[in-house]
Amino acid sequence: MRYPRYPAYKDSGLAQLGKVPIDWSISPIKYAASFNDDVLAENTPDEYEIEYVEISGVNDVQGIGTTEFYKFKDAPSRARRRVRDGDVIVSTVRTYLKAIASIKDPPENLVVSTGFAVIRPKEMIGPNFAGYLFRANYLVDEIIARSTGVSYPAINASELVKINIAIPPVSDQELITAFLDSETSKIDALIAKQGRLITLLQEKRQALISHVVTKGLNSDAPMKESGDELLGKVPIHWQVRRLKHVLREPLMYGASESGEAGMPEDPRFIRITDIVEAGSLREDTFRSLSPELAQPYLLSDGDVLFARSGATVGKAFIYRSALGKACFAGYLIRARLDMATMEPQWLRFCSQANFYWQYIAAAQIQATIQNVSAEKYANLYLPCPPIQEQFEIVRFLENKLSVIDGLISKATQIILSLQERRMSLISAAVTGRIDVRNLVN
């Protein structure tokens, strides 16, 4: 849809903003809003429960997605900024993450990280309009541009509020807000629909894998008890073996991450953060180790790496020699299979099945960081069909999953396009590039 433009524009005086409607004003944020007004007192009772918002729990599309509950005595020291209805929180650290959210009807105990600037609009900015204003591309880009630091870019809140913003008359703000509320709700409904589709496809994917790697392709095959509660029954001609019994070498931890980095031509140092969901490696996180440090940890084609700790615990990755010479980090565990007994892709499919994740959940050490030791991995029971049947099932799953994964990818792209559309519409409306005042019912 083509939207109308305002009758007349003027130069805003800001290169990143360009022209704005003639009756809009330009002002630094600090004259239109206060910031960081309220903090949680240090003498707050130890048992007082807070609902805490961390930067990782916020994004510029969804707003506040996740929160955590703490007693004050156990809360992070950065859990100090209090908020109220109408505030906008804007991340001042890792600003490239665009962690921005409107605060609407918050519980009395909601507290956000000191990594946020809490912006509180004054009379010249309506609180509902403010939530959209701080998502404008020009403003977000300016915040990022003024941030300093390479690995952890940040901006002081006092510097952030010096940034100039375009402010429509309050009556226009109300109409813009009403328009955006209506249009973004429609887009959000479409995003939610695609999200539900992805969830269903992912459930179908895992159900297919779980069934085929434990029951095989022949629905008429006679079954037997596997001897493992998680596996249940398996085809009568299959074996069930612990992981340690299908290896050529014992499971092995990788090299220390504190080792000195090598040259670009040295073996790649594969870490947990390098491995993406699809089973490939990120290129933007490339790091190498010197040949001397890498030598004991060099990988061979078909080696399977398991993540042993943190949020990625249980994830598996197959190393292929086509990726180039590589070694692996200490928070990964290498499984070097007896290829005559188990095919690497079979093991990776097993690592996506329900029985595997139930085992990982039960095997985790109760510590600050989730952890599954090499010993626990070694004792995992695995279905072990004849090797030729493994190849047949792998080919079957690869064909079936390529269709499902294609549908997931398509739905994901639709979501990204809708989110981009949402952000573009917000930015256009709050900068006056489109005139939506007569489009509100």
N, C-alpha and C positions, 0 to 999 in steps of 0.2 A: 504494500500500500504506500502511495506517495502522500506525505504529510505536507500541509501548507507551511509557509514561512511567515515570520513576523513582517509587518508592513515596512518597518524601517530599522536599520542597524547602525551601530557606531563602533569605532575601534575601541577594543577593551584596554589597549595598551599592554597586553600580555601576549607574547609571541605564541605561547602554547595554547591560548584560547582564541585568539583572533577577534572577530566581530561578535557583538552581542546585541540583543534588542535595545533600542534607544532609551527606554525608560528603566533599564536594569542598572544597578550600581556595582562598583568593584570595590572590594574591601578586604583587608587582611582578616584571616579567620579570628584573630584575637579581639577584634572590635565587634564581631558578630556572635562570639561564643566565649565562654570561659573554659578552662581545662583543668583536669586533675583536682577537682574541688574537695572530694571526700576520700578519706583513707580509713582503713580499719585500725582502730586504736591498738597500741601495743599491749594495753592492759585488758584486752578482751579476755573473758574467762576461757580457760584451757578447754573446757568441754563444749564451748559454743560451736555448733556445726555450721560450716559455710559450704555454699555451692560455688565451686571455683571454675573459672573459665581461663584456660591456657591458650596461647597463640595457636597451637596445633589444632585446637578444637573449633577454629573459626575460619571461614572463607568468605570472599566477597559476593558469592552467589547465594549460598545457604544461610549465611550469617553464623550464629552460634549453633554448631552441630552437636557438640558433646560437652558435657560438664563432668566434674568430679566432686565427690563429697569428702570433706575432711573435718575432723575436730580441729579447732584453732591450734592446739599444741602440736598437731601433726602436719599442719599445712605448710607448703613451701613458703619460704620467706618472701617470695615475690607475690604472694596472694594477699594483696593489700588494697587495691583500688575498689572503692565502693561506687555503685552506679544507681541511677534511678531512671524512671520512665522518661523517654525522649532523648536520652544520651546517645551518642555514637562512639563506639570504641574503634580506634585505629591503631594498628600495630606500629610501633616505632623501632622495632628490631626485626631483622629479616624482612624488610619491607616489601621485597619482591614477592612474598607469599600473599600479599594483598588481603591480610586478615582484617576485615572491616565488618562491623555488624551494628545494626540498630538495636537499642534496648527498649523493649516494649513490655510493660507490666511485669517487671522482674520480681522474683521473690525478695523479701527483705534481706535475706542472707546471701544474695548473689554478690560475688567478689571477683574481680578480674585481675589478671597479671599486671605487674608494674611495667611490663613490656608493652602495654597499651597506653595511648593517650586517651583519656576520657573527655570527649568534647561535649559541652553542655550549651546548647543554643540559647541566645538571648532573644529579645522581642523581634528583631529583624529577620530571624529565620524560624519558620515553623518546625517543630520537632519531627513531624512526619516527613517534611521535605528534606530535612537534614540527612535522614537516612539514605535518601537517593543522592543528594548533593555530593556526599563523600565517596560515592562510587563512580563519579564522573571520571572519564579517562584522563582528562587533562590534569585533574587534581592528584589522582593516583600516580601518574607519571612524574609529576613534580615532586611528590613525596619521595619516590624512588630515586629521582635524579639528585636530590639534596642529601641522600643518605651517604654516609661515609663508612669505609671498611670494605674489605674484599670478601672474606668468607662469612662475615656476620654483619652485613651493612645495617646501619642504624641511624636514626635521626632523633635529636632531642625534641621533646614536646614543645619547648619554648621556641625552637626553630620552625617546627611544623606549623605553629599558629601564625607565623609571619607570612605564610603563603597567601596570595591574593585569590579570592573567589568571586564568582559572578552571582549576584543576589537579585532575583526578581522581586517585584512588589509582592507583599504578603498575599493579596487576593489572587495573583497569578500562581503563587506557590501552592495554594490550596487546590487550584484547578489542575496543575501539573501533577500534584500528588494523587489526586483522584484518578486521573488518566493512567498514571503508572501503576497504581494499585490494581486497576481493572486489567490492564494489558499484561502485567507481569504475572498476575494470578492465572491467566490463560496459558501463558508460556510455562509456568511452573506445573500446571496440570499435565501438559504434554510431556514435560521432563519426567514427572512422576510415573506416567504411563510407560515410558521407555525404560525407566528404572525397574519397574515391576517386571517388564518383559525380560530384562537382563537377569534378574533374580531367578525367574522361572527357567530360563535357559541354562543358567549355572547349576541349578538344582537338577535339571535333566541331564546335564553333562556329568555331574558327579554320580548320579544314580546309574547312568549307563556304565561308567568306568567301574563302579563298585560291584555291579552285577557281573560284568564280563570277566573281571580279573579273579573273581571267586567262583563263578559258575561255568565259565567257558561259553562257547558259541552253540553247543549242541544242547538244546533244552531237554532232549530225551536221554542224555547221558546219566547212567546210574551214579548215585552220590554216596558219600561216606562222611562220617564225622571227622573233622580235621584234627581234633584234639586241642583246638584253640577256641576259646569261647568267642573271641571277636570275629574269627573267620567263619565259624559255623561249618556247614557242610560244603564239601568241594567234590568235584568229579572223582570217581573211584580210582582212576588211573593217574591222578595227580599226586605228587609228593607235597609235604609241608615241611619247610626247613627254616631254621633260624637264619637271619642274615649272615651271621658269622660263619655259617657252614656253606655259603655259596661264594666265598671270597677266595682270591688267590693270595692275598696278604691281609693281615689284620687291619681293622679300621685305624685311621691315623688322623691326628690333629695337625693343623697347618702351622705356618710360620708366624712368629710374633709380628704384630702390626707396627711395632716400634722400630723395626729394621730400617736401615737407611735405604731410601729410594734409589733405584737404578736409573740407567739411561733409557730413552725411548725404545732402543733396539733390544734391551734386556727382557727376560721373561716377564710376562704380565703377572701382576699380583692380584688374584681374584679374591674379593672380599664380599661379605654379605650384601653390602650396598650396591655392588656391581650387578647383581642378579635380578632380572626383572621377572614379572609374573609369567610371561610366556616362555620362560626357559632360555632366554638369550642374555647377552651381556650389554650393559650400557657403555657407550664410548666416551661419554663426558666425564666419567669417573676413573679413567685409565690411570693406573700406577704400575710401576715395575719394581723388581728387586734385582740387585746385582746377581750375576750368575753364581757367585760363591754362596750367597745366602739362599738363593732359590733352589740350588741343586738337590737338597734332600726332600724337597716338596714338589718337584716337577710332576706334572700330570701326564697321564697317558690317555690315548683316545678311548673313550667309553667309561672313564672314571666318573663315578657319581658323587657329587658333593651334597652333604646334608647340613643345613643350618642348625646349630646346636643351642642358640640362645636368642633372647630378645623377641621382638614382635614377629620375626621371620622364622622362628623355631619350627623345624619340621619340613620346611621347603626344600625341594631337591632340584639339582641341576646336573645335566650331563655335559661333561667337557668333551669337545671334539677337536682333533688336531688341526682342523681347518681354521680354528680361532687363533692359531699361532702358539708358540711355546709359552707355557704358563705354569705358575705355582699357585698355592692357595693359602689363605689366612687362617689364623688359629681358631677363629670362631666358626670354622667349617670343619666337617669330618669327611675324609675321603674313603669311599668304598670302591675297592678295585676287584671287580667281579671275576669269577671263573666263567668265561664266556661260553664254555660248553654246557654250563648248567643254567645260567641266567643271563638274559639279554638286557642291556642297560635300560632301554626304553620300557621294557616290561617292569623293571624295578621302579622307574619314574611313574608309570601309570599306577602301580601299587601304592606309591606315595601320595596319590590323589584320591584314593578310595576311602570309604568311611571307616573300615576296620583300622587302617593306618592312623587316621587322625584321632580315633578313640584311644589307640595305644599311646600316641604322643601326649595326649591330654593326661593320661594316667601316669605316664613316665616322668613328667616334669618335676624337677626338684623345686620344692617350695622355697623360693628365695626372692630377693628383690627383683631379679631379672629371671624370666623363665629360662630354664636350662634343661637339656636332655643330653646326658653323657654318652660317650662312645659305647660304654658297656650296655646302656639301655638300648641303643640302636642295635648293637650286636645280637641282642636276645629277641629282637622282633621276629615273630613268625610270619613267613611269606608263603603264599601259594606258589607251587613250582611245577607247572605243566612240563611235558617234554619240550625241548628247546624249539623244535619245529612248530609246535602248537603255539608257543609264545610268539614266534614271528607272525603266525597267521592272525592271532588275536591283536597284536600290535598294529598290523596293517588294517584290520577291520576298524579298530578304534581311531586310527589316524584319519581314515576316510569319513567315518561318522562325525568325528569331532570337528573336522575341517568345516563341515556344514554348520554345526552349532556355533563354532567360533566365528564364522563369517557373519552369522546373524547377530552375535554379541557385538562384533566390531561395528556392524552397520548401526545398531541401536546406540552404541557409544558415540559414534560420529554424529548421529542425530542430536543426542544430548549436548555435545560440544557446540554444534551449530545453534541450537536453541539458547544455550547459555551465552554465546557470543551475540546473538540477536537481542537477548535481554539486556546485556550490558550496553550494547550500541544504542538501544532505544532509550535507556536511562540517561546515558551521556548526552544524546541529542536533545532530550527534553529539558535537562537541567542546565544546558548551555545556550538554549534558545535557538538551536539550529532548526528546530521544528516548532510550530505553533499549535499546541494541542488544546488551547483554551476553549475552543468551540466544539471539541470532540467528546466532551464529557456530558453524559446524559443527565 
